[in-house]
Amino acid sequence: MTTPSTACRAIAAALAFAPTIAAAQTDQAACDAWAASDAAWPEVATILRQNYAYLGRVADPDALLVVAGASAADVASTAQLGTIAEALGYAFRDGHFHVRPAATPERAWIPSSSDFWIERRGEAWVVADVRPDSAAFRQGLRPGWELLEMDGRPLADLAREALRPVAPDPDAAQLEYGVNVVITGRLGKARRFAFSEAGRARRIDLPAAQQSFAPRPAGPFSVIDHGGIARIRFHNSLGDNGVIAAFDAALAGLDGARGLIVDLRDTPGGGNTTVARAILGHFVAEQAVYQVHRNAFEAAVFGVPRQYAEYVFPRGPRWDRPVVVLAGRWTGSVGEALAMAFDRTAGVPTIGAPLADLLGTLNTNTTANGCLELNFAWDSLHAADGTPREDWQPRMVLASAESASDGSDPALAAALALLAKAGKP
């Protein structure tokens, strides 16, 4: 039973909370009014022109921004404006480019929410790889299947629809990227797909992408023995500073291993360079460049290029036996930089498929009124020899890094074969 004093406290709390609700509604109304004004898109475009490190990913970025501005002229809310700005990320083919708020239900981010990956081969949309921890894999989806439709609609139509506010006539690379965006789906939305497997019709219903995956194993990584070859597979943990001590201890415990596989294929969420440089430090004999940053702002605003390097330093215990690194389409951001540095800085063999291409750093920009948040790279990233991170590929490039057509693990098989050859006199 509610006592008078309890009721009074409840009423008082409600009255105290009411101004907060009203203020939030007023603020949202003000933001929506700003989004619909002539001032909104020019501010967004200026933020991009001054700060985004990958404007050169498209042939004519100014034309792209003009088309986006024309679309923005018809918006009535901040979420609608954010949705148009978010579509720029699809045109730039940049999984690091995100804008909030956006119209709901929002699209899931790729590759972290992607359960399979599609490539355009001739006129066909073909499955290039499938995450083995996904519902898609459990239902039998394999590389080589042709994807025909999603939710009863042609893939190219869905991709063009996603790109239309900014790129109504997308090029082939934008269209392929757009297809991968749309097949990953929207938050909380199940998906229906029609495939052709060697000419046989196959239909697969999948849950929302975030609900598609089995739980990752406990801990930041697993240490797996393959007949005297140790494999350390990271579980999307490169942002966990606790990995540093755990990896040190794991290496120290591998005295009997003839070789090592560093498996970076499940790192779509990125991480931080402190962890990455700590890992790499076990595989270098002297101080060396880990990666090079090229900042966009000073060059765009002042015409003065700015570039600086991060370094890796040796750390014990030093690994002195054969090692191979695995990477693929779910190796993202810091995982990409680490795989590239293993190759270009430490000289370690790398095996895998093309990587996730999460471009550059990840930085937050907000409009002056705080109504819109844009996340994208201020710095482009490069190997010590100048190779752009997005252009780097493993030394041994495979069509699929996670799943072969028979469900086996092609990258692991290639790594074990390479290490077996390295161990022969």
C-alpha positions in Angstrom: 0.0 0.0 0.0 1.3 3.5 -0.8 1.5 5.8 2.2 0.9 9.5 1.9 4.5 10.3 2.4 5.5 7.8 -0.3 2.9 9.4 -2.7 4.2 12.9 -1.9 7.7 11.8 -2.7 6.6 10.2 -6.0 4.7 13.4 -7.0 7.7 15.5 -6.1 10.0 13.3 -8.1 7.6 13.4 -11.1 7.4 17.2 -10.9 11.2 17.5 -10.7 11.6 15.2 -13.7 9.0 17.0 -15.8 11.3 20.0 -16.7 14.0 17.5 -17.8 11.6 15.8 -20.2 10.4 19.2 -21.5 14.0 20.3 -22.0 14.8 17.2 -23.9 11.8 17.6 -26.1 12.7 21.3 -26.7 16.3 20.4 -27.5 15.2 17.8 -30.0 12.8 20.2 -31.6 15.6 22.7 -31.8 17.9 20.1 -33.4 15.2 19.1 -35.9 14.7 22.8 -36.8 18.4 23.2 -37.3 18.6 20.0 -39.5 15.8 21.4 -41.7 17.6 24.8 -42.0 19.9 26.0 -44.8 22.8 26.1 -42.2 22.9 22.4 -41.4 24.4 20.7 -44.4 27.1 23.4 -45.1 28.3 22.8 -41.5 28.4 19.0 -42.0 30.2 19.4 -45.3 32.8 21.8 -43.8 33.5 19.3 -41.0 34.1 16.6 -43.7 36.3 18.8 -45.9 38.5 19.9 -43.1 38.9 16.7 -41.2 38.1 13.5 -43.2 41.3 11.8 -44.2 39.8 9.7 -47.1 38.0 12.2 -49.3 40.2 10.9 -52.1 38.5 7.5 -52.0 36.0 8.9 -54.6 36.9 10.6 -57.9 35.0 13.8 -57.2 34.3 14.3 -53.5 32.9 17.8 -54.0 30.3 16.5 -56.4 29.4 13.8 -53.9 28.9 16.4 -51.2 26.8 18.5 -53.5 24.5 15.6 -54.2 24.2 14.8 -50.5 23.4 18.5 -49.8 20.6 18.5 -52.4 19.1 15.4 -50.6 19.6 17.2 -47.2 17.5 20.1 -48.4 14.3 18.1 -48.0 14.9 16.7 -44.4 12.7 17.5 -41.5 14.7 16.0 -38.6 18.2 15.4 -37.3 17.8 11.6 -37.8 17.0 12.1 -41.5 20.0 14.4 -41.9 22.1 11.8 -40.1 20.9 9.0 -42.5 22.0 11.0 -45.5 25.4 11.7 -43.9 25.7 8.0 -42.9 25.2 7.1 -46.6 28.4 9.0 -47.4 30.2 6.2 -45.6 28.8 3.7 -48.1 30.0 5.8 -51.0 33.5 6.1 -49.4 33.4 2.4 -48.7 34.4 3.1 -45.2 33.3 0.9 -42.3 34.8 3.4 -39.9 32.4 6.2 -41.0 29.3 6.5 -38.8 26.8 9.3 -38.1 24.3 9.5 -35.2 21.4 10.0 -34.9 20.1 8.2 -37.9 16.6 7.1 -38.9 15.6 3.8 -37.2 15.9 0.9 -37.5 19.5 1.7 -38.1 21.7 -0.4 -40.4 24.1 -2.8 -38.6 27.8 -1.9 -39.0 30.0 -3.9 -41.2 32.1 -6.0 -40.9 31.5 -6.5 -37.1 27.8 -7.4 -37.7 28.4 -9.2 -41.0 28.0 -13.0 -41.0 29.0 -13.5 -44.7 30.7 -11.4 -47.4 29.7 -10.9 -51.0 31.8 -10.2 -54.1 30.7 -9.2 -57.6 31.9 -11.8 -60.1 30.8 -10.9 -63.6 27.0 -10.4 -63.3 26.7 -12.6 -60.2 26.8 -11.8 -56.5 28.9 -14.6 -55.0 29.6 -15.5 -51.4 33.3 -14.9 -50.8 33.5 -15.9 -47.1 31.3 -17.0 -44.2 32.0 -16.6 -40.5 32.2 -20.1 -38.9 30.5 -18.9 -35.7 27.4 -17.6 -37.5 23.9 -18.9 -38.1 24.6 -18.7 -41.8 27.5 -21.2 -41.6 25.4 -23.5 -39.3 22.7 -23.5 -41.9 25.1 -24.6 -44.6 26.0 -21.4 -46.4 29.5 -21.6 -48.0 31.7 -19.7 -50.3 30.8 -20.0 -54.0 27.0 -19.8 -53.5 25.4 -17.1 -55.7 23.1 -14.7 -53.8 20.0 -13.9 -55.8 17.7 -11.9 -53.5 17.2 -10.5 -50.1 13.7 -10.2 -48.6 12.3 -10.8 -52.1 14.3 -8.0 -53.8 17.3 -7.9 -56.1 20.5 -7.0 -54.4 21.6 -4.2 -56.7 18.2 -2.5 -56.2 18.7 -2.6 -52.4 22.3 -1.3 -52.7 21.3 1.6 -55.0 18.5 2.6 -52.6 21.0 2.8 -49.8 23.4 4.9 -51.8 20.8 7.1 -53.7 20.9 10.1 -51.3 24.6 10.6 -52.1 25.5 8.6 -55.1 22.5 7.9 -57.4 24.9 6.4 -60.1 27.3 4.4 -57.9 30.4 2.9 -59.5 31.2 -0.9 -59.3 33.1 -0.7 -56.0 30.4 1.4 -54.3 27.7 -0.9 -55.5 29.6 -4.0 -54.1 30.1 -2.3 -50.8 26.5 -1.2 -50.7 25.4 -4.8 -51.2 27.4 -5.9 -48.2 25.9 -3.1 -46.2 22.3 -4.1 -47.0 22.8 -7.9 -46.6 24.1 -7.3 -43.0 20.6 -5.9 -42.3 19.1 -3.5 -39.8 19.1 -3.6 -36.1 16.7 -6.2 -34.8 15.4 -7.2 -38.3 15.5 -10.8 -39.5 16.6 -11.5 -43.1 15.4 -13.8 -45.9 17.8 -14.8 -48.6 17.5 -16.7 -51.9 20.7 -18.4 -53.1 21.8 -20.7 -56.0 24.1 -23.5 -55.1 25.5 -25.0 -58.2 22.2 -24.3 -60.0 20.0 -25.5 -57.1 17.7 -23.0 -55.4 18.4 -22.6 -51.7 16.6 -20.4 -49.2 18.0 -19.4 -45.9 16.3 -17.3 -43.2 18.7 -15.6 -40.8 18.2 -13.7 -37.6 19.3 -10.1 -37.2 23.1 -10.0 -37.7 23.9 -9.2 -34.1 21.9 -12.3 -33.0 23.6 -14.5 -35.6 26.7 -15.4 -33.8 27.6 -18.0 -31.2 29.2 -16.6 -28.0 32.9 -16.2 -28.3 35.1 -18.4 -26.0 35.9 -17.0 -22.6 39.1 -14.9 -22.3 40.8 -12.5 -24.7 42.2 -15.4 -26.9 42.5 -19.1 -27.1 45.7 -21.1 -27.3 45.3 -24.1 -29.5 47.8 -26.9 -30.1 48.1 -28.2 -33.7 50.5 -31.1 -33.2 53.3 -29.0 -31.8 52.3 -25.8 -33.6 50.7 -23.3 -31.3 47.9 -21.0 -32.5 46.8 -17.9 -30.5 43.4 -16.8 -31.8 42.2 -13.4 -30.5 38.5 -13.0 -29.6 37.9 -9.4 -30.7 40.0 -8.3 -27.8 42.7 -5.9 -29.1 41.1 -3.1 -27.2 41.6 -4.9 -23.8 44.8 -3.7 -22.1 44.7 -6.9 -20.1 45.8 -8.7 -23.3 49.3 -7.4 -22.8 50.1 -9.4 -19.7 48.1 -12.4 -20.9 49.9 -12.5 -24.2 53.3 -12.2 -22.5 52.4 -15.1 -20.2 51.0 -17.2 -23.1 54.3 -16.8 -25.1 56.4 -17.7 -22.1 54.4 -20.9 -21.8 55.1 -22.1 -25.4 58.6 -23.3 -24.9 57.8 -26.7 -26.5 56.1 -25.3 -29.6 58.0 -25.6 -32.9 56.1 -22.7 -34.4 53.3 -20.2 -33.8 50.2 -18.9 -35.6 48.9 -15.5 -34.6 45.3 -15.6 -35.7 43.8 -12.1 -36.1 40.8 -13.2 -38.2 38.3 -12.4 -35.4 39.1 -8.8 -34.6 36.4 -6.8 -36.3 35.9 -4.4 -33.4 39.4 -2.9 -33.7 41.3 -2.0 -30.5 44.2 0.2 -29.5 47.8 0.5 -30.6 49.1 0.0 -27.1 48.0 -3.6 -27.2 49.1 -4.1 -30.9 52.5 -2.7 -30.3 52.9 -4.8 -27.1 52.1 -7.9 -29.1 54.4 -7.0 -32.0 57.2 -6.2 -29.7 57.9 -9.9 -29.1 58.7 -10.3 -32.8 61.2 -7.4 -33.5 64.8 -7.2 -32.6 65.1 -3.4 -32.5 63.1 -0.3 -32.5 61.1 0.2 -35.7 58.2 2.1 -37.2 54.9 0.4 -36.4 52.7 2.7 -38.6 52.7 6.2 -40.1 49.9 8.7 -39.6 49.0 11.5 -42.1 46.7 14.1 -40.6 44.0 15.7 -42.8 43.2 18.9 -40.9 46.4 20.9 -41.3 46.8 20.1 -44.9 43.1 20.9 -45.7 43.0 24.2 -43.7 46.6 25.5 -43.8 48.1 23.7 -46.8 50.8 22.3 -44.4 51.0 18.5 -44.4 51.5 16.8 -41.1 52.9 13.3 -40.7 54.2 11.3 -37.7 55.1 7.7 -36.9 54.4 5.3 -34.1 57.2 3.0 -33.0 57.3 -0.6 -31.8 60.0 -1.6 -29.3 61.4 -5.0 -28.5 59.7 -6.8 -25.5 60.5 -10.1 -23.8 60.1 -12.9 -24.2 61.4 -12.7 -27.8 59.9 -15.3 -30.1 62.7 -16.8 -32.1 60.9 -19.7 -33.9 58.8 -19.7 -37.1 55.6 -17.7 -37.0 52.7 -17.0 -39.4 49.9 -14.4 -39.1 46.4 -15.0 -40.3 44.0 -12.2 -41.3 40.8 -11.7 -43.3 37.6 -9.9 -43.9 36.8 -9.8 -40.1 40.3 -8.3 -39.3 39.4 -4.7 -38.7 41.2 -1.5 -37.8 43.9 -2.2 -35.2 43.9 -5.8 -36.4 44.6 -4.6 -39.9 47.5 -2.4 -38.8 48.9 -5.2 -36.7 48.8 -7.7 -39.5 50.4 -5.2 -41.9 53.2 -4.4 -39.3 53.9 -8.1 -38.8 54.6 -8.2 -42.5 56.2 -4.8 -43.3 58.0 -4.1 -40.0 58.7 -7.6 -38.6 59.0 -9.5 -41.8 56.6 -12.2 -40.7 54.7 -14.3 -43.4 51.0 -13.4 -43.5 48.1 -15.4 -45.0 44.5 -14.5 -45.6 41.8 -12.8 -47.6 41.5 -9.1 -48.3 40.9 -7.3 -45.0 38.0 -5.2 -43.6 39.3 -1.8 -44.8 38.2 0.2 -41.7 39.9 3.3 -42.9 42.4 5.1 -40.7 41.9 6.2 -37.1 38.4 6.6 -35.5 37.7 10.1 -34.3 34.5 11.9 -33.1 33.3 15.2 -34.6 30.2 17.1 -33.5 28.3 20.0 -35.0 28.6 23.3 -33.0 25.1 22.7 -31.4 25.9 19.1 -30.5 22.9 17.9 -32.6 24.9 15.6 -34.9 27.9 13.3 -34.2 30.1 12.2 -37.1 32.7 9.5 -36.5 35.4 9.1 -39.1 39.2 9.1 -39.6 41.2 12.3 -39.1 44.5 10.4 -40.0 45.1 8.0 -42.8 47.5 5.2 -41.9 50.4 3.7 -43.7 53.1 1.0 -43.3 56.7 2.1 -42.7 57.3 1.9 -46.5 54.4 4.2 -47.3 51.8 1.5 -48.3 48.3 2.7 -47.4 46.8 0.3 -44.9 43.7 -0.1 -47.1 45.9 -1.2 -50.0 47.9 -3.8 -48.0 47.1 -7.5 -48.4 48.6 -10.6 -46.9 51.6 -12.1 -48.7 49.5 -15.2 -49.5 46.1 -14.0 -50.6 43.3 -16.6 -50.4 39.8 -16.3 -51.9 38.3 -17.2 -48.5 40.1 -16.9 -45.2 37.5 -18.4 -42.8 35.5 -21.0 -44.7 36.2 -23.2 -47.7 33.4 -24.6 -49.8 33.6 -27.8 -47.8 33.4 -26.0 -44.5 37.1 -26.4 -43.6 39.5 -23.6 -42.6 41.6 -22.7 -45.6 43.9 -20.1 -43.9 44.7 -22.4 -41.1 45.5 -25.2 -43.5 47.8 -22.9 -45.5 49.6 -21.8 -42.3 50.2 -25.3 -41.0 51.6 -26.3 -44.4 53.9 -23.3 -44.4 55.2 -24.0 -40.9 55.7 -27.7 -41.7 57.8 -26.7 -44.6 59.8 -24.2 -42.4 60.5 -27.0 -39.9 62.2 -29.2 -42.4 66.0 -29.3 -42.6 
